[in-house]
Amino acid sequence: MIESVDPFIGTEVTDLPSTTGLAASWWWPKPQIGNTHPGATSPFGMVSACAYSGGYPTGYGRYGMNTEGVPPRMYDELQASGFTHFQQSGTGAIRKYYNYFRVTPMVDPLDALDTQWQLQEEVAEPGYYAATLSSGIRSELTVGPKSAVHRYTFPAREDARIVVDFSLGGLSIDHGRTVPLRAQMVSVAPGVAQGEIVVEGVPLAVHMEFDAPRWRQMLWYDRRLMSGGSRLEFDGIRLTTLRPFGLLLIGPTESGEDVELRFGFSLRGVEQARANLEADCGTGVRSFDTRRADTQAEWRQHLDRIVVEGATTDQRTVFSTALYHSLIKPCFAPDESPFWTTSRSFVFDISTMWDLYKAQLPLMTAIAPDRAVDLVAALLSVAEEEGNLPIGYRMARGTDRFFRQASALAHTFFADVCELGLPGIDWEYALVHLHDDLRRNYGEEYLVKGVAHPISHTLDLAYGHHCTARIARHVGDHELAEHLEHLATRWINAFDPTTGLLIDSEYYEGGRWNYSFRLLHDMAARIELAGGEDPFVDMLDRFFGFGQPPVSQLGEPPFDEAELARGYGLHRFEGLNNEPDMEVPWAYHYAGRPDRTAEVVHAAVHGAFGPGRGGLPGNDDSGGLSSWYVWASLGLFPVAGQSLFLVNAPAFDRSEIRVGGGDFVVETKGDRPSDPLEGPSYVQSVTLDGQPLERSWISAAEVHGSGHLVVELGPEPSAWGTTTRPPSLSTSGPSDETPSDT
């Protein structure tokens, strides 16, 4: 799988073949770009490294900030002023853009530090990034979990330079810069330097080592060398007082000679940064090739947890890259919390949990269950120390930054982990925090009034109560479980029974139609509220644009207000350009129409994703979008918080998912069009471990316990999945297990 990964996918404006059929009726309101970067990363690692242009939102690329349509260009060509560390992955306007410790190889005076050199001959693979600057310097980057190693190959020079800028952070957009509040740096010995900056309340330390005996190292401030000085220290820096500062390395090189610079990072001081570098890269040796090979091996081990057969070259590239993007975030940094001093788990860049909880966290739980347990522990630490289970958490103190977007999403993730019985979590202790968290922020309004606005929070909180009730039953607190289950029924207060849609309210990144078909814990009652299955299917058909003409997408701003109004007035599926409605294609399962799911998912998989830099329809959001593609291609979709997977037509002949209990195999038989444009395949019949499966879902226990799912496909809809319905609270009861096929 690793050979098929293309980290450049998603780095430029969406560039897909013209959509046809159903997908052509979907309107894309959000930014038409993946916002990914091609830099060096390690699986769920703390550190990334990439070329830096100041572009939005990762520091890489040519584009500025936007919230709708095609983003504006900042630059006409790919360029960079150096290489930075710590990048977001696929996010939008989250106002925390990192890009610390810029490293710039130069053959120019220090005055040219902010020059943008053209990027040429770019190469990217998991754990490795390389490019040649137009100055003629070949630049290579690799990373470990808490380290980065740079290698630069210079032309023949007497005064080659490598400049490390401690002062730079953020992006070259309005309000995008990050200014360190305090900083200190020390030239420890020839080839060794250390430093620490405090940014947004976070102390970020670095230990640097450099092997070039003929080179000199000097500190610099405001582009002036500090001859003879071995220490710089600043306190109370402000935007108006900031002057750039850092470390300069200078010396002779022969043509083709390369030099290495190694960084260890820590959130707990320079000595731990030094220890992290030693743990990742050893001591006193040139380590670029070794570190690159080790990181590649780590990526291979993670990516090989899902193996697919029967795909075209392009399909393998898109799938492998989607899996890769799904395994970059969150960033796990064991023993690194800057806010509490115990050795408990610390995780950051849970940047958009309202996207991650639906598909990415279930993917992590399936193929990296040890990481799922660590994430639960880390979230509990945040709740204990800061008072909330976060909706998003970055490398900065403050769990409340995202609470406008959503509520109680950690509860969904916790319920799935608890159901699997993964070891290492004290669920009675977790239940205390889950229960308390339901009463914070919008939860108080929900408890007092029975409804909370923005109205999507009502759905979140109802679901959070349902998921917490499952954990209460797990620990034997049935009285609390019954109380929570009663409160979980308040989801109905969010709907207008005269329309079958959500009531008027404010909506975050979408409208009432985008949020009205979320997969709830009581889909049977929700469908009845819409008038029954046939009216519900009719509403879904309207939402997905069945029978509707193609629409025009937004171009570059500025936009015509009438054009925007027409688009939003369609009340249409956003085609994976945005994530509030990403699970809705599977709502058809609950009305006995898995054939419709097959049609919508097929249109999305083949119309909204592709190879090349423009291969994503919208922001990848820390792998949330990519993980949707992974599940959709496998023919399974997790119903987060309910420990079940809905079954659909897989895109591959055979898939092996390496879960905790072994391999879960999905195999297809029957007819599949040779050209995806010919249309979808429909499920005709299914067997699980040789036994007929009439239901359109399987439990998480069945997936995680390994097994063999065989899906028979055909060119026309069948009766499969039409006689039973997935579990629903009002029809199966809160404690029922997965219904039998009879």
KOLLOMI-568857 format. One line per field, with one value per residue (C-alpha): residue number from 1; x, y, z. Coordinates in steps of 0.02 Angstrom, whole numbers, plus 32768, in hexadecimal, padded with zeros to 4 digits. Each point is the difference from the previous one (the first is absolute). Example, Ala and Ser with C-alpha at 12.3 -4.5 7.8 and 13.67 -1.06 7.14 Angstrom:
seq: c(1  2)
xx: c(8267  8045)
yy: c(7F1F  80AC)
zz: c(8186  7FDF)
END
This chain:
seq: c(1  2  3  4  5  6  7  8  9  10  11  12  13  14  15  16  17  18  19  20  21  22  23  24  25  26  27  28  29  30  31  32  33  34  35  36  37  38  39  40  41  42  43  44  45  46  47  48  49  50  51  52  53  54  55  56  57  58  59  60  61  62  63  64  65  66  67  68  69  70  71  72  73  74  75  76  77  78  79  80  81  82  83  84  85  86  87  88  89  90  91  92  93  94  95  96  97  98  99  100  101  102  103  104  105  106  107  108  109  110  111  112  113  114  115  116  117  118  119  120  121  122  123  124  125  126  127  128  129  130  131  132  133  134  135  136  137  138  139  140  141  142  143  144  145  146  147  148  149  150  151  152  153  154  155  156  157  158  159  160  161  162  163  164  165  166  167  168  169  170  171  172  173  174  175  176  177  178  179  180  181  182  183  184  185  186  187  188  189  190  191  192  193  194  195  196  197  198  199  200  201  202  203  204  205  206  207  208  209  210  211  212  213  214  215  216  217  218  219  220  221  222  223  224  225  226  227  228  229  230  231  232  233  234  235  236  237  238  239  240  241  242  243  244  245  246  247  248  249  250  251  252  253  254  255  256  257  258  259  260  261  262  263  264  265  266  267  268  269  270  271  272  273  274  275  276  277  278  279  280  281  282  283  284  285  286  287  288  289  290  291  292  293  294  295  296  297  298  299  300  301  302  303  304  305  306  307  308  309  310  311  312  313  314  315  316  317  318  319  320  321  322  323  324  325  326  327  328  329  330  331  332  333  334  335  336  337  338  339  340  341  342  343  344  345  346  347  348  349  350  351  352  353  354  355  356  357  358  359  360  361  362  363  364  365  366  367  368  369  370  371  372  373  374  375  376  377  378  379  380  381  382  383  384  385  386  387  388  389  390  391  392  393  394  395  396  397  398  399  400  401  402  403  404  405  406  407  408  409  410  411  412  413  414  415  416  417  418  419  420  421  422  423  424  425  426  427  428  429  430  431  432  433  434  435  436  437  438  439  440  441  442  443  444  445  446  447  448  449  450  451  452  453  454  455  456  457  458  459  460  461  462  463  464  465  466  467  468  469  470  471  472  473  474  475  476  477  478  479  480  481  482  483  484  485  486  487  488  489  490  491  492  493  494  495  496  497  498  499  500  501  502  503  504  505  506  507  508  509  510  511  512  513  514  515  516  517  518  519  520  521  522  523  524  525  526  527  528  529  530  531  532  533  534  535  536  537  538  539  540  541  542  543  544  545  546  547  548  549  550  551  552  553  554  555  556  557  558  559  560  561  562  563  564  565  566  567  568  569  570  571  572  573  574  575  576  577  578  579  580  581  582  583  584  585  586  587  588  589  590  591  592  593  594  595  596  597  598  599  600  601  602  603  604  605  606  607  608  609  610  611  612  613  614  615  616  617  618  619  620  621  622  623  624  625  626  627  628  629  630  631  632  633  634  635  636  637  638  639  640  641  642  643  644  645  646  647  648  649  650  651  652  653  654  655  656  657  658  659  660  661  662  663  664  665  666  667  668  669  670  671  672  673  674  675  676  677  678  679  680  681  682  683  684  685  686  687  688  689  690  691  692  693  694  695  696  697  698  699  700  701  702  703  704  705  706  707  708  709  710  711  712  713  714  715  716  717  718  719  720  721  722  723  724  725  726  727  728  729  730  731  732  733  734  735  736  737  738  739  740  741  742)
xx: c(8000  808B  803F  7F56  7FF4  8008  800F  7FE4  7F47  7F99  8087  7FB4  7F56  7F84  801F  7F90  7FB1  7F59  7F7D  7F6E  7F5F  7FCE  80A2  7FE8  7F68  8062  8031  80A7  7FFB  80A3  80B6  8028  80AA  803C  8073  807A  80BE  8081  807E  8055  7F94  7FFF  7F62  7FA4  80A8  801F  806F  7FEA  8075  7FDC  802F  7FBE  7FB6  7F87  7F6E  7F5B  7FE4  809B  8088  8018  7FBB  7FC2  7F57  7FB8  7F72  7F4F  7F5C  7FA1  8028  80AD  8086  805E  80B6  8088  8087  8003  807B  8035  8084  804B  8067  803A  7FBE  7F96  7FC4  7F51  7F79  7F45  7FB6  7F6A  7FB1  7FB4  7FF8  802E  8077  808E  807B  80A8  808F  8085  80BF  8015  80A1  8043  8097  804E  808F  7FCD  801E  7F91  7FA1  7FB1  7FB1  7F4B  8022  7F86  805E  7FA5  7FE3  803E  800C  7F8D  7FF5  7F90  7FDD  7FC9  8087  8064  7FFA  8081  800D  8086  7FFA  801E  80A1  8042  7FF6  7FB5  7F9A  7FC3  7F97  7FD1  7FB5  7FEE  7F73  8054  808D  802E  809D  802E  8080  803B  806E  8058  805E  80B9  8007  8076  7F70  7F6B  7F81  7F75  7F94  7F88  7F7C  7FBB  7F88  7F92  7F59  7F57  7FD5  8011  7F48  7FA1  8004  8060  80A6  8031  806F  8066  7FE4  80A7  8099  80AD  8088  80AE  8095  8035  809B  803F  7F75  7F84  7F7C  7F61  7F6E  7F4D  7F72  7F5B  7F73  7F48  8028  8065  80BA  804C  80B5  807F  80A9  8068  809A  8068  8093  8072  80A7  8039  7F62  7FE5  7F61  7FC4  7F63  7FAC  7F80  7FA4  806D  80A0  807F  8023  80BB  8042  7F55  7FC5  7F53  7F66  7F6B  7F60  7F6C  7F5A  800D  7F74  7FD0  803F  80A6  8025  80A2  8038  8086  8051  809B  8074  8071  8080  808E  804D  7FB6  803C  7F89  7F86  8033  7F71  7FEC  7F84  7FA4  7FA2  7F74  7FB4  7F61  7FA6  7F79  805F  80A6  80A3  8042  7F69  8013  80B2  7FC5  7F79  8080  806D  7F6D  7FCC  80A9  808A  8098  8097  7FDD  7FBA  7F4F  7F9B  7FF9  7FE5  7F74  7FAF  8004  7FBA  7F70  7FDC  7FF8  7F86  7F94  8006  7FC9  7F6B  7FCD  8008  7F75  7F89  802C  7F93  7FFE  7FAE  801B  803F  80A1  7F9F  7F8B  8093  8051  7F64  7FD8  80B2  8010  7F58  803A  80A4  7FA6  7F91  8098  8059  7F94  7FE5  80B3  8031  8087  8019  8045  7FFC  7F71  803C  7F6B  800D  809D  7FC9  802A  7F4C  7FD8  8001  7FB4  7FE7  7FB9  7F57  7FD8  7F54  7FB0  7F57  804D  806F  7F81  7F98  8084  80B4  7FF4  7FA4  808B  8083  7F9F  7FF9  80B3  8060  7F9F  8096  7FFA  7F45  8020  8089  7F8B  7F79  8081  803D  7F51  7FDD  809E  7FC3  7F57  8052  807A  7F99  7F4C  7FBD  8008  803B  7FAA  80AA  80AC  809C  80AF  7FBC  7FA1  7F45  7F7B  7F74  803C  7F8E  7F65  7F9A  8012  7FC3  7FE2  8023  805C  8081  7F70  7FE2  80B5  8006  7F65  804E  80A4  7FA1  7F93  809A  8043  80AC  806F  804F  7F6C  7FA9  7F4F  7FB4  8079  7FDD  7F45  8011  804F  7F89  7F6A  8043  802C  7F4C  7FD1  807E  7FEF  7F68  7FD8  7FB6  7F84  7FD6  7FD9  7F9C  7F9F  8005  804F  80A0  802D  8055  7F87  8086  803C  7F5A  8026  80B2  7FC9  7F74  807C  8080  7F82  7FDA  80B9  8022  7F6D  8055  809C  7F97  7FB3  80AE  8037  7F5B  7FB2  7F55  7FA6  8070  7FF1  7F42  8008  8077  7F97  7F68  8060  803F  7F4D  8003  8048  7F4C  7FF4  8079  7F86  7F69  7F7D  7FA7  8099  8063  8099  805D  7FB4  803D  80A8  80B1  8066  80BC  8046  7F5D  7F44  7F6E  7FFC  80B7  7FE1  7F50  8031  8089  8005  7FAE  7FED  7F46  7FF2  7F5C  7FAC  8057  7FBC  7F51  8010  801A  7F5F  8045  807F  7FBF  7FF8  80AA  804C  7FAE  8053  80A8  7FE9  7FDF  8098  8071  7FBD  7FB6  7FB7  8044  8069  80BA  8033  808F  8084  8048  809C  8079  7FC1  7FAF  7F5B  7F5B  7F88  7F74  806E  8026  7F48  7FCF  8081  7FD2  7F49  8014  8009  806D  8082  80AA  8058  8086  803A  7FC9  7FE2  7F5E  7FA0  8088  7FA3  7F58  8013  7FEA  7F5D  7FA9  802D  7F87  7F72  8028  8052  80B7  7FF8  7FF5  8098  805F  7FD4  8030  80A1  8035  7FE3  8067  8090  8015  7FCB  804F  80AC  808F  80BD  8069  8018  7F4B  7FB8  7F96  7F58  801D  8062  803F  7FE9  8088  7FD2  7F45  7FD8  8084  7FC3  7F51  804A  8059  7F61  7F95  807B  8003  7F42  7FEC  7FCE  800C  7F6C  8069  7FC8  7F94  8086  7FBB  802E  7F88  8028  8008  804E  80BF  806E  8082  8001  804A  8035  8058  7FEC  8079  7F9F  8029  7FBA  804F  7FD0  7F52  7FEE  7F85  7FF1  7F91  7FB9  7F8F  7FF4  8058  8006  80AC  7FE7  7FC2  7FA6  7F88  7FB0  8001  7FFA  7F78  800A  7FA4  8029  807D  804C  8061  8074  7F9D  7F55  7F7E  7FF0  7F5A  801B  805A  8075  807E  8037  80A7  801E  7FEC  807D  8080  7FF3  803A  7F97  7FDB  7F79  7FD3  7F98  7FAC  7FEA  7F90  7FCB  7F50  7FB6  7FCA  7F97  8099  7FF9  7F4A  7FA8  8060  8039  809E  7FEB  7F9C  7FDC  7F43  7FF8  8090  800F  8097  8054  7FDA  808E  8009  7F60  800D  7FDF  7F5D)
yy: c(8000  807A  8003  8040  8094  80AC  8086  8087  7FD2  808D  8086  8065  803B  7F74  7FBF  7F6C  7FC2  8051  7FAB  7FA9  7FB3  8012  8053  808D  803C  801C  80B1  8021  809A  7FEB  8017  7F94  7FC5  7F76  8072  7F71  800E  7F87  800F  7F79  7FB4  7F63  7F9F  8067  8053  80A2  804E  8027  8060  8053  808B  80A8  8088  8047  7FB9  7FD5  7F98  7F92  8079  7FA3  8030  8093  802C  807C  7FEF  7FE5  7FBB  7FE2  7FCC  7FFC  804D  809A  7FEB  8050  7FC9  7FCD  7F73  7F8C  8053  7FFF  806C  7F67  7F68  8002  7F86  7FD6  8011  7FE9  7F7F  802E  807A  80AA  809E  7FBE  808F  7F91  7FE5  7FD3  7FFD  801B  7FFF  802A  7FBA  8057  7FC2  8094  803A  80B5  807D  7FFD  8096  7F8B  7F92  801C  7FE1  7F88  7F82  7F99  7F4A  7F86  7F43  7FE0  7F4E  7FC5  7F59  7FCE  8040  805D  80A3  804A  8094  8064  80BB  8071  8033  7F54  7FB1  7F52  7FF3  7F5F  7FE8  7F6C  7FF2  7F8E  8007  808F  8032  8040  7FE9  8075  7FDC  8087  7FE9  80A1  8039  8028  8094  804D  804B  7F8A  8027  7FAD  807A  7FCA  8083  7FEE  8092  7FCB  7FAB  7FF8  8034  8094  802D  8082  7FD3  7F62  8027  7FB4  806A  7FAD  804F  7FC8  7FAF  7FC9  7FAA  7FC7  7FCD  7F6F  7FC1  7FEE  7FA6  800B  8083  8005  8073  8018  8070  801C  8010  800B  7FC4  7F6A  7FEC  7FAE  7FCA  7FC8  7FAD  800E  7FA0  8022  7F9E  8073  801D  808A  8065  808D  8020  80A9  804A  808F  8085  8073  7FB8  8034  7F80  7FF9  7FE2  7FAD  7FF0  7F54  802C  8063  801B  8062  801F  8053  8003  805A  8009  80B3  7FD4  7F5B  7FFA  7F5C  7F9C  7F57  7F9A  800C  7F73  8030  7FA4  7FBB  7F77  7FA3  7FE2  7F78  7FFF  7FEA  8035  7FC6  805D  7F9E  8041  7FB5  8053  7FFF  805E  7FE1  8056  7FF2  7F6A  7F99  8040  7FBE  7F59  7FF8  801D  7F77  7F88  8024  8010  7FBE  8066  8047  7FB4  803B  7FBE  803D  7F5C  7F99  806F  8003  7F42  7FEE  8077  7FAB  7F59  804C  803F  7F59  7FA8  8076  8006  7F43  7FEF  800E  7FA2  800B  7F9C  801B  80BC  8069  8061  80A1  7FAC  7FBB  80AC  8058  7F7A  7FF0  80BC  800D  7F7F  805F  80A5  7FA8  7FCE  80A8  804F  8009  801C  7F8C  8047  7F89  8052  80AA  8061  80B1  801D  7F70  7FA7  7F4C  7F7D  7FF0  7FFC  80A6  8017  809C  8030  7FB4  8097  7FD7  7F77  8027  7FB9  7F7B  7FA7  7FBE  7F9F  8026  7FCF  7F5E  7FDC  801D  7F91  7F75  7FFA  8057  7FD4  8028  80B3  8007  7FCF  8083  8084  7FD5  8011  80A6  8048  7FCC  805C  809D  7FF0  7FE9  808F  807D  7FD6  7FCA  7F70  8060  8015  802D  8009  804A  8022  8089  8008  8017  7F7D  807B  8046  7F92  7FF1  8068  7F76  7F69  7FAD  7F59  7FAD  7FA7  7F9D  7FB0  7FCA  7FC1  7F95  7FA3  7FE1  7FC6  7F88  7FA9  7FDF  8045  7FF8  8093  8070  8014  8014  802C  8093  802D  7FFD  8087  8077  7FD1  801E  80A7  803B  7FEB  808C  8080  8088  7FDB  7F6A  806F  804C  7F51  7FC3  8099  8020  7F56  804F  8061  8079  7FF9  7F70  7F85  8002  7FB3  7F6C  7FF7  8003  7F82  7F8B  8023  7FCC  7F61  7FD4  8025  7F91  7F70  801A  800C  7F57  7FBB  802B  7FC5  80A8  7FD8  808A  8085  7FAA  800B  80B7  8026  7F9D  8067  80A2  7FB8  8001  80BE  7FFA  800A  80B3  8035  7FD3  8055  7F75  8062  7FF9  7F6C  8072  8057  80A0  80AE  8023  8034  7F7B  7FEE  7FE0  7FC8  8012  7FA2  7F82  7FD4  7FD8  7FB8  7F4F  7FDA  7F4A  8004  7F7B  7FF5  8003  7FA3  808C  8083  7FB1  7FF9  80B9  801E  7FA2  7F52  7FAB  8035  80BB  7FF2  7FB3  8088  8084  7FAA  7FF4  80BB  8022  7F98  804C  7F66  8036  80B0  805B  8022  8099  807C  8009  809E  8046  807D  808E  807C  7FA5  803E  8002  7FBE  7F6D  7FD9  800C  7F8A  7F81  8002  7FFE  7F56  7FB0  7F7E  7F81  8053  7F72  7FE6  80B3  8015  7F82  8025  7F87  7F82  7F6D  8025  7F8B  7F70  8045  7FA1  7F5D  802B  800E  7F5B  8050  7FCB  8010  80BD  7FFE  7FA2  8084  8096  7FB4  7FC7  80B0  804B  7F85  8013  80B5  805A  7FAD  7FE3  7FFA  809C  809B  8034  7F56  8033  805C  8066  8012  7F58  8039  7F9B  7F64  8008  8006  7F80  7F83  8010  7FC9  7F6D  7FBD  8021  7FA3  7F6B  7FF2  8021  809D  8013  8045  8058  7FE2  7F6A  7F7D  7FCA  800D  8015  7F92  8041  7FCC  8001  8052  7F75  7F47  7FD7  8060  7FC7  806E  7FD3  8019  7FCF  7F50  7FD7  8027  8032  7FD5  8050  7FA4  8025  7F8D  8019  808C  80A7  807C  800D  80BC  8055  8081  7F76  8009  7FAB  7F4B  7FC8  7F80  7F61  7F95  7FF8  7F76  8014  7F6E  7F97  8026  8067  80B2  8051  809B  8095  8018  7FA3  8023  8047  7F5F  7F9E  8070  8007  7F47  7FDF  7FA7  7FEE  806A  7FCE  807C  7FC8  8092  801B  8089  8017  801C  7F65  7FD4  7FF4  8071  8031  7F92  802F  80A7  802F  800B  8094  802E  7FFF  7F59  7F9D  8049  804F  7F5F  7F8F  7FB2  7FF7  7FAB  7F55  7FEB  7FAC)
zz: c(8000  8029  7F4D  7FC5  8078  7FB0  8088  7F7E  7FF1  8048  7FFB  7F71  7FC4  7FDA  7F51  7FDA  7F5F  7FDC  8069  7FAE  803D  80B5  803B  7F83  8063  80A2  802C  8055  806F  8060  7FC8  7F6A  803A  8073  8066  801B  7FF6  7FB8  808E  8064  8089  806B  8030  8084  8024  805B  7F79  7F48  7F8C  7F59  7F89  803D  7F93  8080  7F9B  8053  806C  8013  7FCC  7F5C  7F58  7F9B  8049  807A  807C  7FC4  8040  7F5D  7F4E  7FB1  8070  7FC3  7FCD  8068  7F85  7F4A  801E  808C  806A  80AE  8074  8060  805A  809F  8083  803F  7F7C  8002  7F8A  7F96  8079  7FDE  8069  80AB  8028  803C  7F75  8053  7F7F  8085  7FEF  7F49  7FB6  7F64  7F9D  7FA6  7F93  801F  808B  8099  7FBC  7F7F  8086  7FCA  7F48  7FAF  7F93  7F7E  802D  7F7D  7FF2  8093  8044  808C  8050  80AF  8076  7F7C  7F9E  7F89  7F8B  7FA9  8020  7F6C  805B  7FCF  80AE  800B  80A0  8053  809C  806A  80AD  8095  807F  805D  7F8C  7F54  7F98  7F71  7F78  7F89  7F68  7FCE  7F66  8019  8077  807E  8062  7FF9  8087  8062  8061  808A  8026  80AF  7FF0  7F6D  8016  7FAB  7F4E  7F8A  800C  8063  80B9  7FD5  8053  80A7  806E  808A  80AA  8045  7FB4  802D  7F9D  8029  7F96  806F  7FA4  7F4E  7FA4  8092  8028  8067  8016  8036  7FC7  8058  7F80  802E  80AE  7FC4  8027  7F65  8017  7F7F  8009  7F60  7FC7  7F66  7FB8  7F9C  8057  7F8B  801A  807E  8061  803C  804A  7FA4  8027  7F88  7F74  8059  803C  80BB  7FF6  809C  8051  8036  8043  7FCE  8072  7FE9  8072  7FDF  7F42  7FA7  7F49  7FFE  8052  7FA8  7F9E  7FB0  805A  7FF6  7FD8  7F6B  7FC2  7F7D  7FAB  7F5F  7F94  7F69  7F6F  8031  80B6  8079  80B4  8084  8088  8085  8070  809B  803F  80A6  805D  80A2  7FEB  7FA3  805E  7FD1  7F4E  8002  8044  7F7A  7F77  8047  800B  7F4C  7FAB  8070  8033  7FA6  7F55  7F5C  8008  7F6B  7F9F  809E  803F  7F54  7FF6  80B0  7FDE  7F5B  805C  807D  7F72  7FA7  809E  8015  7F4A  7FED  8080  7F6D  7F61  7F65  7F5F  7F58  7FF0  7F71  8017  801E  807C  8062  8003  803D  8081  8042  800F  8058  807E  8014  801F  807F  8068  8012  8087  8093  803C  808D  8073  8093  809D  7FAC  804E  8025  8071  807D  8035  8011  7F7E  7FC5  7F47  7FA3  7F54  7F97  7F57  801F  7F98  7FBA  8065  7FB2  7F62  804F  806E  7F70  7F9F  8031  80B8  7FD6  7F82  8086  8078  7F7E  7FC2  808E  809F  806E  7FC0  8024  80B5  800D  7FB9  807F  808B  7FBA  7FF2  80B4  8035  7FA9  8056  80A9  7FEC  7F9E  802B  7F56  7F87  7F68  7F5A  7FB8  804E  7FB6  803F  8071  80A2  7FF3  7FDD  7FE0  7F5A  7F98  806B  7F88  7F7F  8062  80A9  8054  7F6F  806C  804A  7F56  7FF1  80B4  7FE6  7F6E  805D  809A  7F9D  7FBB  80AE  7FD8  809B  8059  8028  80A9  7FBE  80A8  800A  7F4A  8021  8084  7F83  7F74  806F  8041  7F51  7FC6  8078  7FC2  7F7D  7F92  806F  8086  7F85  7FC3  80B0  8033  7F5F  7FAB  7F67  7FDB  7F74  7F86  7FE9  7FC6  80B5  8032  7F8E  8044  80B5  7FE8  7FAD  8087  8085  7F9F  7FEF  80B8  802F  7FA7  8069  809E  7FD7  7FE0  80B1  804B  802B  7FB7  805E  7FB2  7F58  8005  8031  7F71  7F85  802F  7FE1  7F5A  7FBD  7FF8  7F52  7FC4  8042  7F78  7F74  7FB6  7FEC  7F77  7F8E  803F  8006  808A  8044  7FD7  8051  7FDE  7FA7  7FFB  7F51  7FB3  8009  804A  7F70  801A  80B7  7FF5  7FCB  807C  8038  80AB  8085  7FD9  7F44  8002  8062  7F98  7F60  8049  8029  7F46  7FD8  7FE8  7F92  7F56  802A  8055  7F62  7F99  806D  7FEE  7F44  7FF9  806D  7F90  7F61  7FAD  7F5A  800F  7F7C  8015  8064  7FEC  8087  804A  7FB1  804C  806D  7FFE  7FED  7FBE  8093  7F93  7FCD  80B6  802E  7F74  8037  80B7  7FCF  7FAE  80AE  7FAE  8036  7FFF  7FA8  8085  7FE4  80B5  808A  8062  7F90  7FDA  8050  7FAF  7F69  807B  8046  7F74  8059  808B  7F83  7FA8  7F67  7FFE  7F42  8013  8072  7F79  7F7F  806B  8042  7F53  7FBD  808E  7FF9  7F44  7FEC  8093  8011  7F89  7FEA  7FEE  806A  7FE7  802F  8097  7FF7  809F  80A1  803D  80B5  8056  7F9E  801F  7F47  7FD0  8080  7FB5  7F5A  8052  804F  7F66  7F91  8077  7FF8  80BA  805C  80BE  805E  8082  80B3  7FD4  7FDE  7F5A  7F49  7F6F  7F69  7F4E  7F5B  8014  7F7D  8004  7FD8  80A9  809C  809D  8099  808A  809F  80B3  7FF2  7F58  7F4D  7FCC  7F47  7F88  7F5A  7F6B  7F7D  7F6B  7F82  800E  7F6F  7FB3  7FF2  80A1  7F95  7FCA  80AA  80AA  8031  8076  808C  7FD1  8097  808F  8068  80A1  8027  7F86  804A  7FA0  8040  7FD8  806B  7FB8  8093  806B  80B1  8034  8061  7F5E  7FA7  808C  8020  7F4D  7F80  7F48  7FAD  7F4E  7F9D  7F60  7F87  7F6B  7F86  8046  80AF  805E  8097  8071  8098  7FE2  8080  809F  8044  805F  80BD  8040  80B4  7FF6  7FA6  804D  80AF  8052  8037  7F6D  7FA1  7F43  7FC3  7FB3  7F48  8028)
END
